[in-house]
Amino acid sequence: MLIRRGTTVTLGALALMVTSMVGAPAGQAHTGGHEAVFCTGTAHGRYDPPLTLPSRATRVHADVRYTCTTGGRITPATSSFDSVATSAACVSLSGAGGTETVRYADGRRSVIAIDGGTVTRAAGVLTILQSGHVTDGRGKGRSVRRTVTSLPQQLPTDCLASGLQDTRSHVQLEILP
């Protein structure tokens, strides 16, 4: 009787372990918890000094509200992005690196270094494709892709006077597995 009870306990524990592994969220069972993080959201950015026709070094700050998906779970997040563009004007932007700190609703965070990118402007729409890596927190050491698409919130003629100060953007952030 004692042997049969021990066998039942062992088989029960084994069954529990197998069902726990099979029931793990997608991405975690096969990658050791290194699932991708995919976020989309909107940003409100400010240029300091405002963008004008002549290029100059400009600080860029943006506050972002994201909806993120990771391992089949959806969670809200907020972010702050800071950069110093080495040469920025109404018609061009270079040196589009920077640092983004994403704060997830579960209390975790990802600190991201953006270290490369390309900038295009067509018909007033600014598109920035950026790459980098996570330096701390969720996804540490993993590669990042970031896409920012924005329209200025002011008239293009403001480039001639006070300069462009604000922007609203759509942001897509991917922390790759």
HELIX and SHEET records of a PDB file:
HELIX    1   1 LEU A    2  VAL A   22  1                                  21    
HELIX    2   2 GLN A   28  THR A   31  1                                   4    
HELIX    3   3 PRO A  156  LEU A  160  5                                   5    
SHEET    1   A 9 LEU A  93  SER A  94  0                                        
SHEET    2   A 9 ARG A  73  ALA A  88 -1                                        
SHEET    3   A 9 ARG A  56  THR A  70 -1                                        
SHEET    4   A 9 VAL A  37  LEU A  51 -1                                        
SHEET    5   A 9 LEU A 164  ILE A 175 -1                                        
SHEET    6   A 9 SER A 143  PRO A 152 -1                                        
SHEET    7   A 9 VAL A 125  GLY A 137 -1                                        
SHEET    8   A 9 ARG A 109  ALA A 122 -1                                        
SHEET    9   A 9 GLY A  98  TYR A 104 -1                                        
END                                                                             
